[in-house]
Amino acid sequence: MTNRDLLIRNAVVHTVDAQDSVHSSILIRAGRIAAVGNEAEVQAVAAPGTDVYNAGGKTIVPGFIDAHNHMSVAAFEPLAVDCSTPPLASMDEVLGAIEAHCRNLPAGQWVRGIGFHASQIKERRNPTRYELDEVAPNNPFFLLESNCHAGYANSLALAAVGIDACTPDPWGGHIERDGNGTPSGTLLETAANLLHSASWEAYAESDWDRAVGLLEAKAREYLAVGITGVGDACVTTRAAELYRRADAASKLPLTLQQLHGGDHFFSQQDLRRTDIVDRIHSSESRMLRGGTMKIFVDRAYPDGPGLHQIHDGCTKHVGSNFYNPREVHDLALQATDLGINLAIHGMGNCAVDAVSDAYESVRKRTGDDAILRLEHAFIAEVSQAPRLAKLGIDLVANPGLAYKDGLFFGSWRGENQKHLRILPLRSMIDAGVRVSFASDHPCGTFSPLEIMWSAVTRRHYTGALIDPEEAVTPAEALRAYTINPAHASGRGTEEGSLEVGKRANLLVLDQNLLTIPPDELRSVIVERTYVDGLVAHQRQTTQPVTAGALPS
């Protein structure tokens, strides 16, 4: 790698600027874009001795920005048991994977499982504590559900965090119990917080250097699929410590925005705590950003997100919320008064309304400058889109989850609810909402091209189509992974498009994702990833970084 100027020629450069300009050459100088245009125009700006790379007609786009990702959770996947369903298809297969992993581990060592969802195995149920006791008899074991909204623990894990028959349900959560009041091992929402934190901290705090190495390795995986910026969508107190350590050690090879939570994953936000406010406002570096707070409005369990269904002409509320609309409103205004940006999780149409009401009051107080983010909108109404657009709310959506969880979202929506759509992205874009795509990884794939494919095809892994009328175009999908999330992350003037003065975060793709058949989007390969003008990932079959130089 070098800090020398680099001219990339013979390319198809999609700038994703306001005009969606397309050029053939681009010049990088001191980590920023110095010129974009045809080869003669760009070469006229280049200095003698500038390195030249002939792209051979390949496509260049801005680096992808995954604005809603749980990187601090996903980083520890190599230490966990892969219980992903699919490919695991039965309870026996899931339990077998856990037993094989735990068989030779030291007694007492925490173990976490990942990727499980009961809707995708033939028994359609969760494991009990006693089944987990049998396959992990010597280790506290916690199986984190694929959507992170529930978890399943064995007896050693429950005992380690003090959950027993006398433990009350916490705010925003539920401890499932048998007929005798004994916890079954199933923990919903905030009831899983202690297990989530204990297993995460056992991995991280036992060896911070290893933890930083795992975080960097995860970032390298992201770079390999073209991600140059990430927003961690729930940074706990200890996760913030991990990021600080990684940044201080220069082990963050991509931009990381922290959406701060509390001490635990689903903590109730308390802005009276000066340590939380100070953490949100902590100083930024070139690669590590803060300033934003995450609020969870509605829950996945026990009965789905906050929804307003219509039955016989009457509106009926179903699902569960963490906060009522007044609490969301007051918390949003408190954060705004403290100079804190907001990213509010709302999955159902009831939650979308609560977020919109809160943001309307924020706009009246602050004007148009504040960045106001709505995360998810898994099940929303087309009629809600114009209000989001009018209020300038950025929707950060996760269309990749339609591939794995689209039918599950359909079960939440219910029968004959024609006013509700699953991920109504077409309707949002048509109404003028600025829509960003994001992975929500590890809840789903982190590959932007896979997720763009999902947004364009709306296909479930079974072959079913998920509200196909809400499909977007490849060009819209590209904006939703580049300039739009840059704006939603507060970096729209810094990256997200290939314009003079912006950071040279860009990709070389083997195919033009805007001209190939849409169904082939997920076959596009990232040949190179540049961060600040330097090669951060290079496919091993490609040519060396420098293919020549201008005459000196």
C-alpha positions as CSV (number, residue, x, y, z in Angstrom):
1,M,0.0,0.0,0.0
2,T,1.1,3.5,-0.7
3,N,0.1,7.1,-0.2
4,R,1.1,8.0,-3.8
5,D,-1.5,9.5,-6.0
6,L,-3.6,7.0,-7.9
7,L,-5.3,7.4,-11.2
8,I,-7.9,4.7,-12.1
9,R,-8.8,4.7,-15.8
10,N,-10.8,2.6,-18.2
11,A,-13.6,2.1,-15.7
12,V,-17.3,2.7,-15.4
13,V,-17.5,5.1,-12.4
14,H,-20.9,5.4,-10.9
15,T,-20.5,8.5,-8.7
16,V,-23.9,8.3,-7.0
17,D,-23.9,12.1,-6.9
18,A,-27.2,14.1,-7.3
19,Q,-27.2,13.6,-11.0
20,D,-26.0,9.9,-10.9
21,S,-23.1,10.9,-13.1
22,V,-21.1,8.2,-14.8
23,H,-17.4,8.7,-15.8
24,S,-14.5,6.7,-16.9
25,S,-11.6,7.8,-14.6
26,I,-11.0,8.9,-11.1
27,L,-8.0,10.4,-9.3
28,I,-7.1,9.8,-5.7
29,R,-4.8,12.1,-3.8
30,A,-3.9,12.1,-0.1
31,G,-6.8,9.7,0.7
32,R,-9.4,11.9,-1.0
33,I,-11.0,12.2,-4.5
34,A,-9.1,14.8,-6.5
35,A,-10.9,14.5,-9.8
36,V,-13.6,12.5,-11.6
37,G,-14.2,12.6,-15.3
38,N,-13.0,11.2,-18.6
39,E,-9.4,10.1,-18.9
40,A,-8.1,13.3,-20.5
41,E,-9.8,15.5,-17.8
42,V,-8.5,13.4,-14.9
43,Q,-5.0,12.9,-16.4
44,A,-4.7,16.7,-16.8
45,V,-5.0,17.1,-13.0
46,A,-2.7,14.2,-12.2
47,A,0.9,14.9,-11.2
48,P,3.9,13.3,-13.0
49,G,4.7,9.9,-11.5
50,T,1.1,9.2,-10.4
51,D,0.3,5.5,-10.2
52,V,-2.1,4.3,-12.8
53,Y,-4.5,1.4,-12.6
54,N,-6.2,0.2,-15.7
55,A,-9.6,-1.2,-14.4
56,G,-10.2,-3.0,-17.7
57,G,-13.8,-1.8,-18.0
58,K,-14.8,-2.8,-14.5
59,T,-17.3,-0.9,-12.4
60,I,-16.4,1.5,-9.6
61,V,-18.9,2.6,-7.0
62,P,-18.7,4.3,-3.5
63,G,-18.0,2.0,-0.6
64,F,-21.0,0.4,1.0
65,I,-22.2,1.8,4.3
66,D,-24.0,-0.7,6.6
67,A,-25.7,1.8,9.0
68,H,-27.4,-0.8,11.2
69,N,-25.2,-3.7,12.1
70,H,-24.3,-5.3,15.4
71,M,-20.6,-5.7,14.9
72,S,-19.7,-5.9,18.6
73,V,-22.0,-9.0,18.8
74,A,-20.9,-10.5,15.5
75,A,-17.2,-10.2,16.2
76,F,-17.4,-13.1,18.6
77,E,-19.0,-15.6,16.2
78,P,-15.8,-17.6,15.8
79,L,-15.9,-18.5,19.5
80,A,-19.6,-19.4,19.5
81,V,-21.5,-22.5,18.4
82,D,-23.1,-22.1,14.9
83,C,-26.7,-23.2,15.4
84,S,-28.0,-21.5,12.2
85,T,-31.4,-22.6,11.0
86,P,-31.1,-23.3,8.1
87,P,-28.9,-25.3,7.4
88,L,-29.8,-27.1,10.7
89,A,-33.3,-28.3,10.3
90,S,-34.2,-30.1,13.6
91,M,-33.8,-29.8,17.3
92,D,-31.6,-32.9,17.3
93,E,-29.3,-31.2,14.9
94,V,-29.1,-28.0,16.9
95,L,-28.5,-29.9,20.2
96,G,-25.9,-32.1,18.4
97,A,-23.9,-29.0,17.3
98,I,-23.9,-27.7,20.8
99,E,-22.8,-31.0,22.3
100,A,-19.9,-31.4,19.8
101,H,-18.7,-27.8,20.6
102,C,-18.9,-28.1,24.3
103,R,-17.5,-31.7,24.7
104,N,-13.9,-30.7,25.2
105,L,-14.2,-27.3,26.7
106,P,-12.9,-26.4,30.2
107,A,-15.6,-26.7,32.9
108,G,-17.1,-23.4,33.8
109,Q,-16.2,-21.6,30.5
110,W,-19.1,-19.6,29.1
111,V,-20.4,-20.7,25.7
112,R,-22.7,-18.8,23.4
113,G,-24.8,-20.2,20.5
114,I,-25.9,-18.2,17.5
115,G,-28.2,-18.3,14.5
116,F,-31.1,-20.3,15.9
117,H,-34.8,-19.6,15.2
118,A,-37.6,-22.0,16.1
119,S,-39.7,-21.1,13.1
120,Q,-37.1,-22.7,10.9
121,I,-36.8,-26.2,12.4
122,K,-39.3,-29.0,12.0
123,E,-40.4,-29.0,15.7
124,R,-41.0,-25.3,15.7
125,R,-40.1,-24.9,19.3
126,N,-37.2,-23.6,21.5
127,P,-34.9,-25.8,23.5
128,T,-35.5,-26.2,27.2
129,R,-32.9,-25.6,29.9
130,Y,-32.9,-29.4,30.6
131,E,-32.1,-30.3,27.0
132,L,-29.3,-27.7,27.1
133,D,-28.1,-29.2,30.4
134,E,-27.7,-32.6,28.7
135,V,-25.5,-31.2,25.8
136,A,-23.6,-28.6,27.8
137,P,-23.4,-30.2,31.3
138,N,-20.2,-28.4,32.4
139,N,-20.6,-25.0,30.9
140,P,-22.9,-22.1,31.3
141,F,-24.6,-22.0,27.9
142,F,-26.7,-19.2,26.3
143,L,-28.3,-19.6,22.8
144,L,-28.9,-16.2,21.4
145,E,-31.8,-16.2,18.9
146,S,-31.0,-15.1,15.4
147,N,-32.9,-11.8,15.9
148,C,-31.4,-11.1,19.3
149,H,-34.8,-10.6,20.9
150,A,-34.7,-13.9,22.9
151,G,-32.3,-16.4,24.3
152,Y,-32.3,-19.9,25.8
153,A,-30.1,-20.8,28.8
154,N,-29.1,-23.9,30.6
155,S,-29.2,-24.3,34.4
156,L,-25.6,-23.3,34.9
157,A,-26.1,-20.1,33.0
158,L,-29.3,-19.2,34.8
159,A,-27.6,-19.8,38.2
160,A,-24.6,-17.7,37.1
161,V,-26.7,-14.6,36.7
162,G,-29.1,-15.3,39.6
163,I,-32.3,-16.2,37.7
164,D,-34.5,-18.6,39.6
165,A,-38.1,-19.1,40.6
166,C,-38.0,-16.0,42.8
167,T,-36.8,-13.7,40.1
168,P,-39.5,-11.2,38.9
169,D,-39.9,-10.3,35.2
170,P,-37.9,-7.2,34.4
171,W,-39.1,-4.1,32.7
172,G,-39.6,-5.0,29.0
173,G,-39.0,-8.7,29.4
174,H,-40.4,-12.1,30.4
175,I,-39.0,-15.1,32.0
176,E,-40.9,-18.2,30.8
177,R,-41.8,-20.6,33.6
178,D,-43.2,-24.1,34.0
179,G,-46.2,-25.0,36.1
180,N,-44.2,-24.8,39.3
181,G,-42.8,-21.3,38.5
182,T,-39.4,-22.7,37.6
183,P,-37.7,-20.8,34.7
184,S,-37.8,-23.0,31.6
185,G,-34.7,-21.4,30.1
186,T,-36.5,-19.2,27.6
187,L,-35.9,-15.5,28.2
188,L,-37.6,-12.8,26.2
189,E,-36.3,-9.3,25.4
190,T,-34.8,-7.6,28.5
191,A,-35.0,-10.9,30.5
192,A,-32.1,-12.1,28.4
193,N,-30.0,-9.0,29.1
194,L,-27.9,-10.6,31.9
195,L,-27.2,-13.7,29.9
196,H,-26.3,-11.7,26.8
197,S,-23.9,-9.5,28.8
198,A,-22.4,-12.3,30.8
199,S,-21.6,-14.4,27.8
200,W,-20.3,-11.4,25.8
201,E,-18.1,-10.2,28.6
202,A,-16.7,-13.7,29.2
203,Y,-15.4,-13.6,25.7
204,A,-14.2,-10.0,25.6
205,E,-12.8,-9.4,29.1
206,S,-11.0,-12.7,29.4
207,D,-8.6,-11.4,26.8
208,W,-9.1,-7.9,25.5
209,D,-6.3,-8.2,22.9
210,R,-7.9,-11.3,21.4
211,A,-11.3,-9.4,21.4
212,V,-9.7,-6.5,19.5
213,G,-8.2,-9.0,17.1
214,L,-11.6,-10.6,16.5
215,L,-13.2,-7.2,16.0
216,E,-10.6,-6.4,13.4
217,A,-11.1,-9.8,11.7
218,K,-14.8,-9.1,11.4
219,A,-14.1,-5.7,9.9
220,R,-11.9,-7.5,7.3
221,E,-14.8,-9.8,6.4
222,Y,-16.9,-6.7,5.9
223,L,-14.3,-5.0,3.7
224,A,-14.2,-8.1,1.5
225,V,-17.8,-7.6,0.6
226,G,-17.4,-3.9,0.1
227,I,-18.4,-2.4,3.4
228,T,-16.3,0.7,4.3
229,G,-18.5,2.0,7.0
230,V,-20.6,0.4,9.8
231,G,-23.1,1.7,12.3
232,D,-23.2,-0.5,15.4
233,A,-26.9,-0.3,16.3
234,C,-26.6,-1.0,20.1
235,V,-23.3,-0.2,21.7
236,T,-23.3,-1.1,25.4
237,T,-21.0,0.2,28.0
238,R,-18.5,-2.6,27.6
239,A,-18.8,-2.7,23.8
240,A,-17.8,1.0,23.8
241,E,-14.7,0.0,25.7
242,L,-13.9,-2.6,23.0
243,Y,-14.2,0.0,20.3
244,R,-12.0,2.5,22.2
245,R,-9.3,-0.2,22.6
246,A,-9.5,-1.1,18.9
247,D,-9.4,2.5,17.8
248,A,-6.4,3.3,20.0
249,A,-4.6,0.2,18.6
250,S,-5.4,1.3,15.0
251,K,-7.4,-1.9,14.6
252,L,-10.5,-0.3,13.0
253,P,-9.9,-0.5,9.3
254,L,-13.3,1.0,8.5
255,T,-15.5,3.8,9.8
256,L,-17.5,2.8,12.8
257,Q,-20.5,4.9,14.1
258,Q,-21.7,4.0,17.6
259,L,-25.5,4.0,18.2
260,H,-25.2,4.0,22.0
261,G,-27.4,1.9,24.3
262,G,-27.2,1.3,28.0
263,D,-25.3,-1.2,30.1
264,H,-27.1,-4.1,28.5
265,F,-28.5,-4.8,25.0
266,F,-32.1,-3.9,25.7
267,S,-31.5,-1.5,28.6
268,Q,-34.1,1.1,29.4
269,Q,-32.5,4.4,28.4
270,D,-31.9,6.8,31.4
271,L,-30.6,10.2,30.4
272,R,-30.2,11.1,34.1
273,R,-27.1,9.0,34.0
274,T,-24.2,11.4,33.2
275,D,-21.9,8.4,32.4
276,I,-24.2,7.4,29.6
277,V,-24.5,10.9,28.3
278,D,-20.7,11.4,28.5
279,R,-20.2,8.2,26.6
280,I,-22.5,9.3,23.8
281,H,-20.7,12.6,23.6
282,S,-17.2,11.1,23.9
283,S,-14.6,12.5,21.5
284,E,-14.5,11.2,18.0
285,S,-11.6,10.0,15.8
286,R,-11.3,9.6,12.1
287,M,-12.6,6.0,12.3
288,L,-14.7,5.9,15.5
289,R,-17.8,8.1,15.8
290,G,-20.4,8.7,18.5
291,G,-23.1,11.2,19.2
292,T,-26.1,9.0,18.6
293,M,-28.4,7.1,21.0
294,K,-30.5,4.0,20.2
295,I,-34.0,3.6,21.5
296,F,-36.0,0.4,21.2
297,V,-39.7,1.1,20.9
298,D,-41.4,-2.3,20.3
299,R,-40.6,-5.9,21.0
300,A,-40.6,-9.1,19.0
301,Y,-41.9,-11.2,21.9
302,P,-44.2,-12.5,23.4
303,D,-46.7,-11.5,20.7
304,G,-44.9,-9.5,18.0
305,P,-44.1,-5.8,17.5
306,G,-46.5,-2.9,18.2
307,L,-49.2,-3.1,15.5
308,H,-52.5,-1.6,14.7
309,Q,-54.6,-4.2,12.9
310,I,-58.0,-3.7,11.5
311,H,-60.8,-6.1,12.2
312,D,-64.4,-5.6,11.1
313,G,-63.6,-1.9,10.5
314,C,-62.2,-1.4,14.0
315,T,-58.6,-0.8,14.9
316,K,-57.1,-3.3,17.4
317,H,-53.7,-2.9,19.0
318,V,-51.6,-6.1,19.1
319,G,-48.0,-6.8,20.0
320,S,-45.8,-5.4,22.8
321,N,-44.0,-2.2,23.2
322,F,-41.1,-1.3,25.5
323,Y,-42.3,2.3,25.8
324,N,-45.7,4.0,25.3
325,P,-45.9,6.9,22.8
326,R,-45.6,9.6,25.5
327,E,-42.5,8.0,26.9
328,V,-40.9,7.8,23.4
329,H,-41.9,11.5,22.8
330,D,-40.4,12.7,26.1
331,L,-37.2,10.6,25.8
332,A,-36.6,11.9,22.2
333,L,-37.0,15.5,23.4
334,Q,-34.6,14.9,26.4
335,A,-32.0,13.5,24.0
336,T,-32.5,16.4,21.6
337,D,-32.0,19.0,24.4
338,L,-28.7,17.2,25.3
339,G,-27.5,17.5,21.7
340,I,-27.9,13.8,21.1
341,N,-28.9,12.4,17.7
342,L,-31.4,9.6,17.6
343,A,-31.9,6.2,16.0
344,I,-35.2,4.8,17.1
345,H,-36.2,1.2,16.5
346,G,-39.8,0.7,15.3
347,M,-40.9,-2.5,13.7
348,G,-44.7,-2.2,13.5
349,N,-47.0,0.5,12.3
350,C,-47.9,1.4,15.9
351,A,-44.3,2.0,16.7
352,V,-43.8,3.9,13.4
353,D,-46.5,6.3,14.5
354,A,-45.0,6.7,18.0
355,V,-41.6,7.5,16.4
356,S,-43.2,10.0,13.9
357,D,-45.0,11.8,16.7
358,A,-41.9,12.1,18.7
359,Y,-39.9,13.4,15.7
360,E,-42.5,15.9,14.8
361,S,-42.0,17.5,18.2
362,V,-38.2,17.3,17.7
363,R,-38.5,19.1,14.4
364,K,-40.6,21.9,16.0
365,R,-37.9,22.4,18.6
366,T,-34.8,22.1,16.4
367,G,-35.7,22.7,12.8
368,D,-34.5,20.7,9.9
369,D,-30.9,20.1,10.9
370,A,-31.1,17.2,13.2
371,I,-30.7,13.7,11.8
372,L,-33.7,11.6,12.8
373,R,-33.6,7.9,12.0
374,L,-36.3,5.3,12.1
375,E,-34.8,1.8,12.1
376,H,-36.6,-1.2,10.5
377,A,-40.3,-0.5,9.7
378,F,-40.7,-4.2,9.1
379,I,-44.5,-4.0,9.0
380,A,-45.8,-0.5,8.1
381,E,-48.5,1.2,6.2
382,V,-48.1,2.9,2.8
383,S,-50.1,5.8,4.2
384,Q,-47.4,6.4,6.8
385,A,-44.8,7.2,4.1
386,P,-45.7,10.8,3.2
387,R,-45.5,11.8,6.9
388,L,-42.0,10.3,7.2
389,A,-41.0,12.2,4.1
390,K,-42.4,15.5,5.3
391,L,-40.6,15.2,8.6
392,G,-37.3,14.4,6.9
393,I,-37.0,11.1,8.7
394,D,-34.3,8.7,7.4
395,L,-35.6,5.1,7.2
396,V,-32.8,2.6,7.8
397,A,-34.4,-0.7,6.6
398,N,-33.2,-4.3,6.4
399,P,-34.5,-5.9,3.2
400,G,-32.1,-8.8,3.5
401,L,-34.2,-10.1,6.4
402,A,-37.0,-10.7,4.0
403,Y,-35.0,-13.6,2.5
404,K,-34.8,-15.4,5.9
405,D,-37.6,-13.9,8.0
406,G,-40.2,-12.6,5.5
407,L,-42.7,-15.3,6.2
408,F,-42.2,-14.9,10.0
409,F,-42.9,-11.2,9.5
410,G,-46.0,-12.2,7.7
411,S,-47.2,-14.2,10.7
412,W,-46.8,-11.0,12.8
413,R,-48.8,-9.0,10.3
414,G,-51.8,-11.4,10.5
415,E,-54.5,-12.4,8.1
416,N,-56.4,-9.9,5.9
417,Q,-54.4,-6.9,7.0
418,K,-54.3,-5.2,3.6
419,H,-53.2,-1.8,5.0
420,L,-50.0,-3.4,6.2
421,R,-47.0,-4.1,4.1
422,I,-43.8,-6.0,4.9
423,L,-40.8,-3.7,4.3
424,P,-42.7,-1.2,2.1
425,L,-39.6,0.2,0.5
426,R,-41.1,1.1,-2.9
427,S,-43.9,3.0,-1.2
428,M,-41.4,4.9,1.0
429,I,-39.1,5.9,-1.9
430,D,-42.0,6.9,-4.0
431,A,-43.3,9.2,-1.2
432,G,-39.9,10.9,-1.0
433,V,-38.4,9.1,2.1
434,R,-34.6,8.8,2.1
435,V,-34.2,5.1,2.5
436,S,-31.0,3.3,3.6
437,F,-30.4,-0.4,3.5
438,A,-28.5,-2.2,6.3
439,S,-27.9,-5.8,7.3
440,D,-28.8,-6.0,11.0
441,H,-26.1,-8.6,11.1
442,P,-25.9,-11.1,12.8
443,C,-29.6,-11.3,12.3
444,G,-29.0,-11.8,8.6
445,T,-26.3,-11.8,6.0
446,F,-23.9,-8.8,6.0
447,S,-23.3,-9.0,2.2
448,P,-24.6,-5.7,0.7
449,L,-25.0,-7.3,-2.8
450,E,-27.1,-10.1,-1.3
451,I,-29.2,-7.6,0.5
452,M,-29.6,-5.4,-2.6
453,W,-30.7,-8.6,-4.5
454,S,-33.3,-9.2,-1.8
455,A,-34.6,-5.6,-2.1
456,V,-34.9,-6.0,-5.9
457,T,-36.3,-9.6,-6.0
458,R,-38.2,-9.7,-2.7
459,R,-37.6,-13.5,-2.5
460,H,-37.8,-15.7,0.5
461,Y,-35.4,-18.7,0.8
462,T,-38.4,-21.0,0.2
463,G,-39.0,-19.3,-3.2
464,A,-42.0,-17.3,-1.9
465,L,-42.3,-13.7,-2.8
466,I,-42.6,-11.1,0.0
467,D,-44.9,-8.3,-1.0
468,P,-43.2,-8.1,-4.5
469,E,-45.0,-4.8,-5.3
470,E,-42.5,-3.2,-2.8
471,A,-39.4,-4.1,-4.9
472,V,-36.9,-1.4,-5.7
473,T,-34.6,-0.9,-8.7
474,P,-30.9,-1.7,-8.7
475,A,-30.1,2.0,-9.0
476,E,-32.2,2.8,-5.9
477,A,-30.6,-0.1,-4.1
478,L,-27.1,1.4,-4.8
479,R,-28.1,4.8,-3.4
480,A,-29.6,3.0,-0.4
481,Y,-26.2,1.4,0.4
482,T,-24.0,4.5,-0.3
483,I,-25.1,8.1,-0.2
484,N,-28.3,7.6,1.8
485,P,-26.7,5.8,4.7
486,A,-23.9,8.4,4.6
487,H,-26.5,11.0,5.3
488,A,-28.2,8.9,7.9
489,S,-24.9,8.5,9.6
490,G,-24.1,12.2,9.6
491,R,-21.3,11.8,7.0
492,G,-23.1,12.9,3.8
493,T,-20.5,15.6,3.1
494,E,-17.6,13.2,3.8
495,E,-18.4,10.0,1.9
496,G,-21.1,8.0,0.2
497,S,-20.5,9.4,-3.3
498,L,-17.5,9.8,-5.5
499,E,-17.2,13.5,-5.6
500,V,-14.2,15.8,-5.4
501,G,-13.1,16.4,-1.8
502,K,-14.7,13.3,-0.3
503,R,-12.9,10.4,1.3
504,A,-11.7,7.9,-1.4
505,N,-13.8,5.0,-0.1
506,L,-14.7,3.1,-3.2
507,L,-15.0,-0.4,-4.7
508,V,-14.0,-2.1,-7.9
509,L,-16.7,-4.6,-9.0
510,D,-16.3,-7.3,-11.6
511,Q,-19.7,-6.5,-13.1
512,N,-21.9,-3.4,-13.6
513,L,-24.6,-3.9,-11.0
514,L,-26.9,-1.5,-12.9
515,T,-26.9,-3.2,-16.2
516,I,-26.8,-6.9,-15.4
517,P,-30.1,-8.8,-15.0
518,P,-31.4,-7.9,-11.5
519,D,-31.4,-11.6,-10.4
520,E,-27.7,-11.7,-10.9
521,L,-26.9,-8.9,-8.4
522,R,-25.7,-11.3,-5.7
523,S,-23.2,-12.8,-8.1
524,V,-21.3,-9.6,-8.4
525,I,-17.8,-9.8,-6.8
526,V,-15.9,-7.1,-5.1
527,E,-12.5,-7.1,-6.7
528,R,-11.0,-4.3,-4.5
529,T,-12.0,-2.2,-1.6
530,Y,-10.3,1.2,-1.0
531,V,-10.5,3.0,2.3
532,D,-9.1,6.6,2.3
533,G,-7.4,5.8,-1.0
534,L,-5.6,2.7,0.2
535,V,-6.4,-0.9,-0.8
536,A,-8.1,-2.5,2.3
537,H,-9.2,-5.6,0.4
538,Q,-8.0,-7.2,-2.8
539,R,-9.3,-10.3,-4.4
540,Q,-6.3,-12.5,-4.8
541,T,-6.9,-13.3,-8.4
542,T,-6.7,-9.6,-9.5
543,Q,-3.6,-7.8,-10.7
544,P,-1.2,-5.9,-8.4
545,V,-2.4,-2.5,-7.1
546,T,-0.2,-0.5,-9.4
547,A,-0.3,-1.2,-13.1
548,G,1.9,1.7,-14.3
549,A,2.7,5.3,-13.7
550,L,2.4,8.6,-15.6
551,P,5.7,9.8,-17.0
552,S,7.8,11.9,-14.5
